[in-house]
């Protein structure tokens, strides 16, 4: 298992279109990919391969998440997810 914290750079956060791209990217990997964010004093965890889970986390632009990848291609998965976030999730 590996993880890394990253700030969501696009201004709208993980709303419908960016969340779809986020999930499509996650689906390219075998590894389990989740993320955590702080919310009202507790951690919110979401499955990066589920649009409903990602939308339910209500991640806004400028918020920090911790990406967590676990599996045979975890390094590639983490790098791929970081790349799509740094590119602005299509916005």
N, CA, C and O atoms as a CHARMM CRD file, in Angstrom:
* protein
*
  364
    1    1 UNK  N      0.84700  -1.17700   0.00000 PROA 1      0.00000
    2    1 UNK  CA     0.00000   0.00000   0.00000 PROA 1      0.00000
    3    1 UNK  C      0.89200   1.23800   0.00000 PROA 1      0.00000
    4    1 UNK  O      1.84900   1.33200   0.76800 PROA 1      0.00000
    5    2 UNK  N      0.56000   2.18300  -0.87400 PROA 2      0.00000
    6    2 UNK  CA     1.25900   3.45800  -0.90200 PROA 2      0.00000
    7    2 UNK  C      0.22000   4.57600  -0.93800 PROA 2      0.00000
    8    2 UNK  O     -0.91400   4.38100  -1.37500 PROA 2      0.00000
    9    3 UNK  N      0.63400   5.74100  -0.47000 PROA 3      0.00000
   10    3 UNK  CA    -0.29700   6.86900  -0.46100 PROA 3      0.00000
   11    3 UNK  C      0.46300   8.17100  -0.64100 PROA 3      0.00000
   12    3 UNK  O      1.67900   8.24600  -0.46200 PROA 3      0.00000
   13    4 UNK  N     -0.29900   9.19000  -1.00200 PROA 4      0.00000
   14    4 UNK  CA     0.27100  10.52700  -1.15400 PROA 4      0.00000
   15    4 UNK  C     -0.84200  11.55800  -1.03500 PROA 4      0.00000
   16    4 UNK  O     -1.95700  11.35900  -1.51700 PROA 4      0.00000
   17    5 UNK  N     -0.51100  12.65800  -0.38500 PROA 5      0.00000
   18    5 UNK  CA    -1.46400  13.76800  -0.27600 PROA 5      0.00000
   19    5 UNK  C     -1.29400  14.68300  -1.47900 PROA 5      0.00000
   20    5 UNK  O     -0.18000  14.92900  -1.93900 PROA 5      0.00000
   21    6 UNK  N     -2.42900  15.18700  -1.98300 PROA 6      0.00000
   22    6 UNK  CA    -2.40300  16.09000  -3.12900 PROA 6      0.00000
   23    6 UNK  C     -3.59900  17.03500  -3.03700 PROA 6      0.00000
   24    6 UNK  O     -4.66300  16.66900  -2.53600 PROA 6      0.00000
   25    7 UNK  N     -3.40400  18.24200  -3.52700 PROA 7      0.00000
   26    7 UNK  CA    -4.46600  19.24600  -3.53100 PROA 7      0.00000
   27    7 UNK  C     -5.19200  19.17500  -4.87100 PROA 7      0.00000
   28    7 UNK  O     -4.56100  19.10800  -5.92500 PROA 7      0.00000
   29    8 UNK  N     -6.51500  19.19000  -4.82200 PROA 8      0.00000
   30    8 UNK  CA    -7.32800  19.21900  -6.04200 PROA 8      0.00000
   31    8 UNK  C     -7.20500  20.61300  -6.63800 PROA 8      0.00000
   32    8 UNK  O     -7.61400  21.59600  -6.01900 PROA 8      0.00000
   33    9 UNK  N     -6.64200  20.69900  -7.83600 PROA 9      0.00000
   34    9 UNK  CA    -6.28700  21.99100  -8.42300 PROA 9      0.00000
   35    9 UNK  C     -7.40500  22.65600  -9.20800 PROA 9      0.00000
   36    9 UNK  O     -7.46200  23.88400  -9.27100 PROA 9      0.00000
   37   10 UNK  N     -8.30000  21.87000  -9.81000 PROA 10     0.00000
   38   10 UNK  CA    -9.33200  22.50800 -10.61800 PROA 10     0.00000
   39   10 UNK  C    -10.34600  23.22800  -9.71700 PROA 10     0.00000
   40   10 UNK  O    -10.65100  22.74400  -8.62700 PROA 10     0.00000
   41   11 UNK  N    -10.86700  24.37100 -10.16000 PROA 11     0.00000
   42   11 UNK  CA   -11.70900  25.21100  -9.30100 PROA 11     0.00000
   43   11 UNK  C    -13.03000  24.58700  -8.88200 PROA 11     0.00000
   44   11 UNK  O    -13.55600  24.92800  -7.82200 PROA 11     0.00000
   45   12 UNK  N    -13.58500  23.67600  -9.68800 PROA 12     0.00000
   46   12 UNK  CA   -14.88600  23.09900  -9.33700 PROA 12     0.00000
   47   12 UNK  C    -14.77600  21.84000  -8.48500 PROA 12     0.00000
   48   12 UNK  O    -15.79500  21.29500  -8.06000 PROA 12     0.00000
   49   13 UNK  N    -13.56500  21.37300  -8.23100 PROA 13     0.00000
   50   13 UNK  CA   -13.39100  20.16700  -7.42300 PROA 13     0.00000
   51   13 UNK  C    -13.82600  18.92700  -8.18400 PROA 13     0.00000
   52   13 UNK  O    -13.75900  18.88500  -9.41200 PROA 13     0.00000
   53   14 UNK  N    -14.27300  17.91700  -7.44900 PROA 14     0.00000
   54   14 UNK  CA   -14.68300  16.66100  -8.07300 PROA 14     0.00000
   55   14 UNK  C    -16.19500  16.65600  -8.28800 PROA 14     0.00000
   56   14 UNK  O    -16.91700  15.84600  -7.70600 PROA 14     0.00000
   57   15 UNK  N    -16.66300  17.58200  -9.14300 PROA 15     0.00000
   58   15 UNK  CA   -18.07600  17.55300  -9.52300 PROA 15     0.00000
   59   15 UNK  C    -18.24800  16.51800 -10.63300 PROA 15     0.00000
   60   15 UNK  O    -17.32600  15.74100 -10.87700 PROA 15     0.00000
   61   16 UNK  N    -19.38000  16.48100 -11.30400 PROA 16     0.00000
   62   16 UNK  CA   -19.70800  15.35800 -12.17800 PROA 16     0.00000
   63   16 UNK  C    -18.68200  15.06300 -13.27400 PROA 16     0.00000
   64   16 UNK  O    -18.21400  13.92800 -13.36900 PROA 16     0.00000
   65   17 UNK  N    -18.32400  16.02100 -14.08500 PROA 17     0.00000
   66   17 UNK  CA   -17.40100  15.74500 -15.19300 PROA 17     0.00000
   67   17 UNK  C    -16.00400  15.37300 -14.68500 PROA 17     0.00000
   68   17 UNK  O    -15.46700  14.35300 -15.11600 PROA 17     0.00000
   69   18 UNK  N    -15.39600  16.15500 -13.78900 PROA 18     0.00000
   70   18 UNK  CA   -14.08400  15.75100 -13.26700 PROA 18     0.00000
   71   18 UNK  C    -14.12900  14.41800 -12.51300 PROA 18     0.00000
   72   18 UNK  O    -13.18000  13.63700 -12.58000 PROA 18     0.00000
   73   19 UNK  N    -15.21800  14.16000 -11.80100 PROA 19     0.00000
   74   19 UNK  CA   -15.34200  12.89200 -11.07200 PROA 19     0.00000
   75   19 UNK  C    -15.38400  11.72100 -12.05600 PROA 19     0.00000
   76   19 UNK  O    -14.82200  10.66000 -11.78400 PROA 19     0.00000
   77   20 UNK  N    -16.04300  11.91200 -13.19100 PROA 20     0.00000
   78   20 UNK  CA   -16.08900  10.86500 -14.20900 PROA 20     0.00000
   79   20 UNK  C    -14.71200  10.56100 -14.76100 PROA 20     0.00000
   80   20 UNK  O    -14.34600   9.39600 -14.91900 PROA 20     0.00000
   81   21 UNK  N    -13.94400  11.60300 -15.05600 PROA 21     0.00000
   82   21 UNK  CA   -12.58000  11.42200 -15.55500 PROA 21     0.00000
   83   21 UNK  C    -11.69000  10.77700 -14.49400 PROA 21     0.00000
   84   21 UNK  O    -10.87100   9.91200 -14.80400 PROA 21     0.00000
   85   22 UNK  N    -11.85600  11.20300 -13.24500 PROA 22     0.00000
   86   22 UNK  CA   -11.12900  10.64400 -12.10700 PROA 22     0.00000
   87   22 UNK  C    -11.38700   9.13700 -12.01400 PROA 22     0.00000
   88   22 UNK  O    -10.45100   8.35200 -11.85700 PROA 22     0.00000
   89   23 UNK  N    -12.65300   8.74000 -12.11100 PROA 23     0.00000
   90   23 UNK  CA   -13.02600   7.32600 -12.01200 PROA 23     0.00000
   91   23 UNK  C    -12.55500   6.53300 -13.22700 PROA 23     0.00000
   92   23 UNK  O    -12.08900   5.40300 -13.08300 PROA 23     0.00000
   93   24 UNK  N    -12.67100   7.11200 -14.42200 PROA 24     0.00000
   94   24 UNK  CA   -12.19000   6.43100 -15.63300 PROA 24     0.00000
   95   24 UNK  C    -10.70800   6.13300 -15.52600 PROA 24     0.00000
   96   24 UNK  O    -10.25400   5.05700 -15.91600 PROA 24     0.00000
   97   25 UNK  N     -9.95800   7.07900 -15.00000 PROA 25     0.00000
   98   25 UNK  CA    -8.52300   6.88200 -14.82200 PROA 25     0.00000
   99   25 UNK  C     -8.26500   5.76100 -13.81800 PROA 25     0.00000
  100   25 UNK  O     -7.42200   4.89600 -14.05300 PROA 25     0.00000
  101   26 UNK  N     -8.98300   5.77500 -12.71300 PROA 26     0.00000
  102   26 UNK  CA    -8.81000   4.74600 -11.67900 PROA 26     0.00000
  103   26 UNK  C     -9.13300   3.35400 -12.21800 PROA 26     0.00000
  104   26 UNK  O     -8.50100   2.37300 -11.82400 PROA 26     0.00000
  105   27 UNK  N    -10.11200   3.26500 -13.11400 PROA 27     0.00000
  106   27 UNK  CA   -10.51800   1.97200 -13.66100 PROA 27     0.00000
  107   27 UNK  C     -9.44600   1.35100 -14.56200 PROA 27     0.00000
  108   27 UNK  O     -9.51800   0.16400 -14.87800 PROA 27     0.00000
  109   28 UNK  N     -8.46200   2.13700 -14.97200 PROA 28     0.00000
  110   28 UNK  CA    -7.37700   1.60900 -15.80300 PROA 28     0.00000
  111   28 UNK  C     -6.40600   0.73200 -15.02200 PROA 28     0.00000
  112   28 UNK  O     -5.52900   0.09800 -15.61000 PROA 28     0.00000
  113   29 UNK  N     -6.55800   0.69300 -13.70700 PROA 29     0.00000
  114   29 UNK  CA    -5.60900  -0.03400 -12.85500 PROA 29     0.00000
  115   29 UNK  C     -6.30300  -1.15400 -12.10200 PROA 29     0.00000
  116   29 UNK  O     -7.48600  -1.06300 -11.77200 PROA 29     0.00000
  117   30 UNK  N     -5.55000  -2.21200 -11.83700 PROA 30     0.00000
  118   30 UNK  CA    -6.05500  -3.35900 -11.09000 PROA 30     0.00000
  119   30 UNK  C     -6.14800  -3.02800  -9.59900 PROA 30     0.00000
  120   30 UNK  O     -7.04300  -3.51100  -8.90600 PROA 30     0.00000
  121   31 UNK  N     -5.24000  -2.22100  -9.12100 PROA 31     0.00000
  122   31 UNK  CA    -5.15300  -1.90500  -7.69700 PROA 31     0.00000
  123   31 UNK  C     -6.43600  -1.28100  -7.15300 PROA 31     0.00000
  124   31 UNK  O     -7.19500  -0.63300  -7.87300 PROA 31     0.00000
  125   32 UNK  N     -6.64500  -1.49800  -5.87700 PROA 32     0.00000
  126   32 UNK  CA    -7.71900  -0.80800  -5.16100 PROA 32     0.00000
  127   32 UNK  C     -7.25100   0.63000  -4.96600 PROA 32     0.00000
  128   32 UNK  O     -6.14700   0.86600  -4.47400 PROA 32     0.00000
  129   33 UNK  N     -8.08700   1.58800  -5.35200 PROA 33     0.00000
  130   33 UNK  CA    -7.72800   2.99700  -5.22700 PROA 33     0.00000
  131   33 UNK  C     -8.82100   3.69700  -4.43200 PROA 33     0.00000
  132   33 UNK  O     -9.98600   3.71000  -4.82900 PROA 33     0.00000
  133   34 UNK  N     -8.43100   4.27400  -3.31400 PROA 34     0.00000
  134   34 UNK  CA    -9.35500   5.03600  -2.49600 PROA 34     0.00000
  135   34 UNK  C     -8.71900   6.38700  -2.18400 PROA 34     0.00000
  136   34 UNK  O     -7.53900   6.61000  -2.45700 PROA 34     0.00000
  137   35 UNK  N     -9.51200   7.27400  -1.61300 PROA 35     0.00000
  138   35 UNK  CA    -8.94200   8.52000  -1.11300 PROA 35     0.00000
  139   35 UNK  C     -9.67100   8.93100   0.14800 PROA 35     0.00000
  140   35 UNK  O    -10.82400   8.56700   0.37900 PROA 35     0.00000
  141   36 UNK  N     -8.96300   9.70300   0.95500 PROA 36     0.00000
  142   36 UNK  CA    -9.52000  10.23000   2.20400 PROA 36     0.00000
  143   36 UNK  C     -9.44000  11.74300   2.17800 PROA 36     0.00000
  144   36 UNK  O     -8.52800  12.32600   1.59200 PROA 36     0.00000
  145   37 UNK  N    -10.40800  12.36400   2.82300 PROA 37     0.00000
  146   37 UNK  CA   -10.35300  13.80700   3.03600 PROA 37     0.00000
  147   37 UNK  C    -10.91700  14.09100   4.41800 PROA 37     0.00000
  148   37 UNK  O    -11.71700  13.32300   4.95200 PROA 37     0.00000
  149   38 UNK  N    -10.49100  15.19400   4.97900 PROA 38     0.00000
  150   38 UNK  CA   -10.99900  15.60500   6.28400 PROA 38     0.00000
  151   38 UNK  C    -12.36600  16.25100   6.09500 PROA 38     0.00000
  152   38 UNK  O    -12.56600  17.03700   5.16800 PROA 38     0.00000
  153   39 UNK  N    -13.29200  15.92100   6.96600 PROA 39     0.00000
  154   39 UNK  CA   -14.61700  16.51800   6.88700 PROA 39     0.00000
  155   39 UNK  C    -15.29800  16.52300   8.23800 PROA 39     0.00000
  156   39 UNK  O    -15.57600  15.46100   8.79400 PROA 39     0.00000
  157   40 UNK  N    -15.56800  17.68400   8.76700 PROA 40     0.00000
  158   40 UNK  CA   -16.26100  17.83600  10.05200 PROA 40     0.00000
  159   40 UNK  C    -15.63500  17.00400  11.17100 PROA 40     0.00000
  160   40 UNK  O    -16.33600  16.34000  11.93500 PROA 40     0.00000
  161   41 UNK  N    -14.32000  17.05000  11.25400 PROA 41     0.00000
  162   41 UNK  CA   -13.61700  16.36800  12.33600 PROA 41     0.00000
  163   41 UNK  C    -13.40200  14.88100  12.12400 PROA 41     0.00000
  164   41 UNK  O    -12.83500  14.21800  12.99200 PROA 41     0.00000
  165   42 UNK  N    -13.83300  14.34200  11.00600 PROA 42     0.00000
  166   42 UNK  CA   -13.63100  12.91900  10.74300 PROA 42     0.00000
  167   42 UNK  C    -13.13700  12.73500   9.31800 PROA 42     0.00000
  168   42 UNK  O    -13.32300  13.60600   8.46800 PROA 42     0.00000
  169   43 UNK  N    -12.50400  11.59100   9.06500 PROA 43     0.00000
  170   43 UNK  CA   -12.04100  11.28400   7.71500 PROA 43     0.00000
  171   43 UNK  C    -13.19700  10.72600   6.88900 PROA 43     0.00000
  172   43 UNK  O    -13.96300   9.88300   7.35600 PROA 43     0.00000
  173   44 UNK  N    -13.30700  11.20500   5.66900 PROA 44     0.00000
  174   44 UNK  CA   -14.27100  10.67200   4.70800 PROA 44     0.00000
  175   44 UNK  C    -13.46200   9.85500   3.71200 PROA 44     0.00000
  176   44 UNK  O    -12.50000  10.36200   3.13300 PROA 44     0.00000
  177   45 UNK  N    -13.83900   8.60000   3.50600 PROA 45     0.00000
  178   45 UNK  CA   -13.14100   7.72300   2.58000 PROA 45     0.00000
  179   45 UNK  C    -14.04600   7.41900   1.40100 PROA 45     0.00000
  180   45 UNK  O    -15.23900   7.17100   1.57200 PROA 45     0.00000
  181   46 UNK  N    -13.47200   7.44000   0.19300 PROA 46     0.00000
  182   46 UNK  CA   -14.24800   7.16800  -1.01600 PROA 46     0.00000
  183   46 UNK  C    -13.49400   6.21200  -1.92400 PROA 46     0.00000
  184   46 UNK  O    -12.26300   6.19100  -1.94600 PROA 46     0.00000
  185   47 UNK  N    -14.25200   5.42400  -2.67000 PROA 47     0.00000
  186   47 UNK  CA   -13.71500   4.51000  -3.67100 PROA 47     0.00000
  187   47 UNK  C    -13.51500   5.29800  -4.95900 PROA 47     0.00000
  188   47 UNK  O    -14.48100   5.81500  -5.52100 PROA 47     0.00000
  189   48 UNK  N    -12.28600   5.39600  -5.42900 PROA 48     0.00000
  190   48 UNK  CA   -11.97200   6.19800  -6.61100 PROA 48     0.00000
  191   48 UNK  C    -12.53200   5.59700  -7.89700 PROA 48     0.00000
  192   48 UNK  O    -12.53000   6.26400  -8.93300 PROA 48     0.00000
  193   49 UNK  N    -13.00900   4.35800  -7.85600 PROA 49     0.00000
  194   49 UNK  CA   -13.56700   3.71500  -9.04600 PROA 49     0.00000
  195   49 UNK  C    -15.09000   3.82300  -9.11000 PROA 49     0.00000
  196   49 UNK  O    -15.70900   3.27500 -10.02200 PROA 49     0.00000
  197   50 UNK  N    -15.69700   4.52200  -8.15500 PROA 50     0.00000
  198   50 UNK  CA   -17.15000   4.68400  -8.09900 PROA 50     0.00000
  199   50 UNK  C    -17.51500   6.16300  -8.17700 PROA 50     0.00000
  200   50 UNK  O    -17.17300   6.94100  -7.28700 PROA 50     0.00000
  201   51 UNK  N    -18.21300   6.54500  -9.24900 PROA 51     0.00000
  202   51 UNK  CA   -18.59700   7.95500  -9.39800 PROA 51     0.00000
  203   51 UNK  C    -19.46200   8.40100  -8.22400 PROA 51     0.00000
  204   51 UNK  O    -19.28100   9.50600  -7.71400 PROA 51     0.00000
  205   52 UNK  N    -20.39600   7.56400  -7.78900 PROA 52     0.00000
  206   52 UNK  CA   -21.25600   7.94500  -6.66800 PROA 52     0.00000
  207   52 UNK  C    -20.46100   8.14400  -5.38500 PROA 52     0.00000
  208   52 UNK  O    -20.74200   9.06400  -4.61700 PROA 52     0.00000
  209   53 UNK  N    -19.48500   7.29900  -5.15200 PROA 53     0.00000
  210   53 UNK  CA   -18.64200   7.43300  -3.96600 PROA 53     0.00000
  211   53 UNK  C    -17.81900   8.71700  -4.02900 PROA 53     0.00000
  212   53 UNK  O    -17.69500   9.42800  -3.03200 PROA 53     0.00000
  213   54 UNK  N    -17.25500   9.01300  -5.20900 PROA 54     0.00000
  214   54 UNK  CA   -16.44700  10.22500  -5.38300 PROA 54     0.00000
  215   54 UNK  C    -17.31700  11.46800  -5.20500 PROA 54     0.00000
  216   54 UNK  O    -16.92500  12.40300  -4.50700 PROA 54     0.00000
  217   55 UNK  N    -18.48400  11.48300  -5.82700 PROA 55     0.00000
  218   55 UNK  CA   -19.38700  12.63400  -5.68900 PROA 55     0.00000
  219   55 UNK  C    -19.84800  12.80100  -4.24700 PROA 55     0.00000
  220   55 UNK  O    -19.98600  13.92200  -3.76000 PROA 55     0.00000
  221   56 UNK  N    -20.08700  11.68300  -3.56700 PROA 56     0.00000
  222   56 UNK  CA   -20.53400  11.71700  -2.17300 PROA 56     0.00000
  223   56 UNK  C    -19.51300  12.32000  -1.22000 PROA 56     0.00000
  224   56 UNK  O    -19.87200  12.80700  -0.14800 PROA 56     0.00000
  225   57 UNK  N    -18.25000  12.28900  -1.60300 PROA 57     0.00000
  226   57 UNK  CA   -17.19600  12.86100  -0.74400 PROA 57     0.00000
  227   57 UNK  C    -17.19000  14.38900  -0.79400 PROA 57     0.00000
  228   57 UNK  O    -16.60400  15.03500   0.07500 PROA 57     0.00000
  229   58 UNK  N    -17.83600  14.96700  -1.80400 PROA 58     0.00000
  230   58 UNK  CA   -17.95700  16.43600  -1.93400 PROA 58     0.00000
  231   58 UNK  C    -16.61400  17.15500  -1.84200 PROA 58     0.00000
  232   58 UNK  O    -16.42900  18.04000  -1.00800 PROA 58     0.00000
  233   59 UNK  N    -15.69800  16.77100  -2.69300 PROA 59     0.00000
  234   59 UNK  CA   -14.37100  17.38700  -2.69600 PROA 59     0.00000
  235   59 UNK  C    -14.42600  18.67400  -3.52100 PROA 59     0.00000
  236   59 UNK  O    -14.80300  18.65600  -4.69300 PROA 59     0.00000
  237   60 UNK  N    -14.04700  19.77900  -2.89900 PROA 60     0.00000
  238   60 UNK  CA   -14.04600  21.08300  -3.57000 PROA 60     0.00000
  239   60 UNK  C    -12.65000  21.43700  -4.05600 PROA 60     0.00000
  240   60 UNK  O    -11.65800  20.88100  -3.58400 PROA 60     0.00000
  241   61 UNK  N    -12.58300  22.35400  -4.99100 PROA 61     0.00000
  242   61 UNK  CA   -11.30000  22.84200  -5.47000 PROA 61     0.00000
  243   61 UNK  C    -10.49000  23.41500  -4.32300 PROA 61     0.00000
  244   61 UNK  O    -11.02800  24.12400  -3.47300 PROA 61     0.00000
  245   62 UNK  N     -9.21200  23.11500  -4.29300 PROA 62     0.00000
  246   62 UNK  CA    -8.32800  23.60200  -3.23500 PROA 62     0.00000
  247   62 UNK  C     -8.24600  22.69800  -2.02100 PROA 62     0.00000
  248   62 UNK  O     -7.40500  22.92000  -1.15000 PROA 62     0.00000
  249   63 UNK  N     -9.09600  21.68400  -1.93900 PROA 63     0.00000
  250   63 UNK  CA    -9.03900  20.75800  -0.81200 PROA 63     0.00000
  251   63 UNK  C     -7.95600  19.71400  -1.03200 PROA 63     0.00000
  252   63 UNK  O     -7.63300  19.35900  -2.16600 PROA 63     0.00000
  253   64 UNK  N     -7.40300  19.23100   0.06900 PROA 64     0.00000
  254   64 UNK  CA    -6.37400  18.19900   0.01700 PROA 64     0.00000
  255   64 UNK  C     -7.01100  16.84000   0.25500 PROA 64     0.00000
  256   64 UNK  O     -7.85400  16.67800   1.13700 PROA 64     0.00000
  257   65 UNK  N     -6.59100  15.85800  -0.55200 PROA 65     0.00000
  258   65 UNK  CA    -7.00700  14.47600  -0.34700 PROA 65     0.00000
  259   65 UNK  C     -5.75800  13.61900  -0.20500 PROA 65     0.00000
  260   65 UNK  O     -4.66500  14.00900  -0.61700 PROA 65     0.00000
  261   66 UNK  N     -5.94100  12.45600   0.38100 PROA 66     0.00000
  262   66 UNK  CA    -4.86300  11.47800   0.44600 PROA 66     0.00000
  263   66 UNK  C     -5.25500  10.30600  -0.44600 PROA 66     0.00000
  264   66 UNK  O     -6.20100   9.57900  -0.14300 PROA 66     0.00000
  265   67 UNK  N     -4.53100  10.12400  -1.54100 PROA 67     0.00000
  266   67 UNK  CA    -4.76300   9.00200  -2.44500 PROA 67     0.00000
  267   67 UNK  C     -4.08700   7.76500  -1.87000 PROA 67     0.00000
  268   67 UNK  O     -2.94000   7.82900  -1.42800 PROA 67     0.00000
  269   68 UNK  N     -4.79800   6.63900  -1.87700 PROA 68     0.00000
  270   68 UNK  CA    -4.26600   5.38600  -1.33900 PROA 68     0.00000
  271   68 UNK  C     -4.43600   4.30300  -2.39900 PROA 68     0.00000
  272   68 UNK  O     -5.54800   4.04500  -2.86000 PROA 68     0.00000
  273   69 UNK  N     -3.33400   3.67400  -2.78000 PROA 69     0.00000
  274   69 UNK  CA    -3.35500   2.62500  -3.79800 PROA 69     0.00000
  275   69 UNK  C     -2.78200   1.34500  -3.20300 PROA 69     0.00000
  276   69 UNK  O     -1.76000   1.36300  -2.51700 PROA 69     0.00000
  277   70 UNK  N     -3.46200   0.23100  -3.48100 PROA 70     0.00000
  278   70 UNK  CA    -3.01900  -1.04600  -2.93500 PROA 70     0.00000
  279   70 UNK  C     -3.24400  -2.14100  -3.97200 PROA 70     0.00000
  280   70 UNK  O     -4.37900  -2.42200  -4.35800 PROA 70     0.00000
  281   71 UNK  N     -2.15100  -2.75300  -4.41800 PROA 71     0.00000
  282   71 UNK  CA    -2.27200  -3.84100  -5.38200 PROA 71     0.00000
  283   71 UNK  C     -1.02600  -3.98700  -6.23200 PROA 71     0.00000
  284   71 UNK  O      0.00000  -3.35800  -5.97500 PROA 71     0.00000
  285   72 UNK  N     -1.13200  -4.82700  -7.24700 PROA 72     0.00000
  286   72 UNK  CA     0.03300  -5.17900  -8.05800 PROA 72     0.00000
  287   72 UNK  C      0.59000  -4.01200  -8.86300 PROA 72     0.00000
  288   72 UNK  O      1.79200  -3.97000  -9.12800 PROA 72     0.00000
  289   73 UNK  N     -0.24700  -3.07600  -9.25200 PROA 73     0.00000
  290   73 UNK  CA     0.21500  -1.92600 -10.03400 PROA 73     0.00000
  291   73 UNK  C      0.05600  -0.61400  -9.25800 PROA 73     0.00000
  292   73 UNK  O     -0.23400   0.43400  -9.83600 PROA 73     0.00000
  293   74 UNK  N      0.25100  -0.69400  -7.95200 PROA 74     0.00000
  294   74 UNK  CA    -0.01400   0.46700  -7.09400 PROA 74     0.00000
  295   74 UNK  C      0.83700   1.68700  -7.42100 PROA 74     0.00000
  296   74 UNK  O      0.34400   2.81200  -7.34300 PROA 74     0.00000
  297   75 UNK  N      2.09000   1.49600  -7.78100 PROA 75     0.00000
  298   75 UNK  CA     2.94900   2.64500  -8.10900 PROA 75     0.00000
  299   75 UNK  C      2.44000   3.35400  -9.35700 PROA 75     0.00000
  300   75 UNK  O      2.33200   4.58000  -9.38400 PROA 75     0.00000
  301   76 UNK  N      2.12900   2.57000 -10.39500 PROA 76     0.00000
  302   76 UNK  CA     1.60600   3.15700 -11.63600 PROA 76     0.00000
  303   76 UNK  C      0.26000   3.81200 -11.39300 PROA 76     0.00000
  304   76 UNK  O     -0.02100   4.87200 -11.95200 PROA 76     0.00000
  305   77 UNK  N     -0.57300   3.20100 -10.57000 PROA 77     0.00000
  306   77 UNK  CA    -1.89400   3.75700 -10.26800 PROA 77     0.00000
  307   77 UNK  C     -1.76300   5.09800  -9.55600 PROA 77     0.00000
  308   77 UNK  O     -2.45700   6.05400  -9.90100 PROA 77     0.00000
  309   78 UNK  N     -0.88600   5.17200  -8.57600 PROA 78     0.00000
  310   78 UNK  CA    -0.70600   6.42200  -7.83900 PROA 78     0.00000
  311   78 UNK  C     -0.19400   7.51600  -8.76900 PROA 78     0.00000
  312   78 UNK  O     -0.68800   8.64300  -8.73400 PROA 78     0.00000
  313   79 UNK  N      0.78300   7.19100  -9.59400 PROA 79     0.00000
  314   79 UNK  CA     1.32400   8.19000 -10.51700 PROA 79     0.00000
  315   79 UNK  C      0.27600   8.64700 -11.53400 PROA 79     0.00000
  316   79 UNK  O      0.19200   9.83400 -11.85000 PROA 79     0.00000
  317   80 UNK  N     -0.51500   7.71400 -12.04200 PROA 80     0.00000
  318   80 UNK  CA    -1.55600   8.05300 -12.99700 PROA 80     0.00000
  319   80 UNK  C     -2.61900   8.96000 -12.39600 PROA 80     0.00000
  320   80 UNK  O     -3.07700   9.90300 -13.04200 PROA 80     0.00000
  321   81 UNK  N     -3.00700   8.67700 -11.16700 PROA 81     0.00000
  322   81 UNK  CA    -4.02800   9.49400 -10.49600 PROA 81     0.00000
  323   81 UNK  C     -3.47900  10.88600 -10.18500 PROA 81     0.00000
  324   81 UNK  O     -4.18200  11.88400 -10.34100 PROA 81     0.00000
  325   82 UNK  N     -2.24200  10.94800  -9.75100 PROA 82     0.00000
  326   82 UNK  CA    -1.62600  12.24800  -9.46800 PROA 82     0.00000
  327   82 UNK  C     -1.51900  13.06800 -10.74400 PROA 82     0.00000
  328   82 UNK  O     -1.77000  14.27300 -10.73300 PROA 82     0.00000
  329   83 UNK  N     -1.15200  12.42600 -11.83800 PROA 83     0.00000
  330   83 UNK  CA    -1.01300  13.13400 -13.10500 PROA 83     0.00000
  331   83 UNK  C     -2.33600  13.75400 -13.54600 PROA 83     0.00000
  332   83 UNK  O     -2.36500  14.91300 -13.95800 PROA 83     0.00000
  333   84 UNK  N     -3.42900  12.99900 -13.46500 PROA 84     0.00000
  334   84 UNK  CA    -4.71400  13.52100 -13.91000 PROA 84     0.00000
  335   84 UNK  C     -5.18800  14.67600 -13.02800 PROA 84     0.00000
  336   84 UNK  O     -5.83000  15.60700 -13.51400 PROA 84     0.00000
  337   85 UNK  N     -4.87500  14.61600 -11.74200 PROA 85     0.00000
  338   85 UNK  CA    -5.22500  15.72200 -10.83100 PROA 85     0.00000
  339   85 UNK  C     -4.39500  16.95500 -11.16300 PROA 85     0.00000
  340   85 UNK  O     -4.92800  18.06200 -11.24400 PROA 85     0.00000
  341   86 UNK  N     -3.08800  16.76500 -11.35700 PROA 86     0.00000
  342   86 UNK  CA    -2.22100  17.89300 -11.66000 PROA 86     0.00000
  343   86 UNK  C     -2.56200  18.53900 -12.99700 PROA 86     0.00000
  344   86 UNK  O     -2.32200  19.73100 -13.19100 PROA 86     0.00000
  345   87 UNK  N     -3.12400  17.75500 -13.92200 PROA 87     0.00000
  346   87 UNK  CA    -3.53600  18.29900 -15.21900 PROA 87     0.00000
  347   87 UNK  C     -4.87700  19.02800 -15.13900 PROA 87     0.00000
  348   87 UNK  O     -5.33200  19.58800 -16.13600 PROA 87     0.00000
  349   88 UNK  N     -5.51400  19.02900 -13.96600 PROA 88     0.00000
  350   88 UNK  CA    -6.75000  19.78500 -13.78200 PROA 88     0.00000
  351   88 UNK  C     -8.02200  19.01600 -14.03900 PROA 88     0.00000
  352   88 UNK  O     -9.09000  19.61900 -14.14500 PROA 88     0.00000
  353   89 UNK  N     -7.94500  17.69800 -14.14500 PROA 89     0.00000
  354   89 UNK  CA    -9.12000  16.85600 -14.33000 PROA 89     0.00000
  355   89 UNK  C    -10.00400  17.30300 -15.49700 PROA 89     0.00000
  356   89 UNK  O    -11.23100  17.30800 -15.39700 PROA 89     0.00000
  357   90 UNK  N     -9.36300  17.67200 -16.59000 PROA 90     0.00000
  358   90 UNK  CA   -10.09000  18.01400 -17.80100 PROA 90     0.00000
  359   90 UNK  C    -10.69200  19.41200 -17.83700 PROA 90     0.00000
  360   90 UNK  O    -11.44700  19.73900 -18.75300 PROA 90     0.00000
  361   91 UNK  N    -10.36900  20.22500 -16.86200 PROA 91     0.00000
  362   91 UNK  CA   -10.92700  21.58900 -16.83800 PROA 91     0.00000
  363   91 UNK  C     -9.86200  22.61900 -17.11800 PROA 91     0.00000
  364   91 UNK  O    -10.15100  23.81600 -17.13700 PROA 91     0.00000
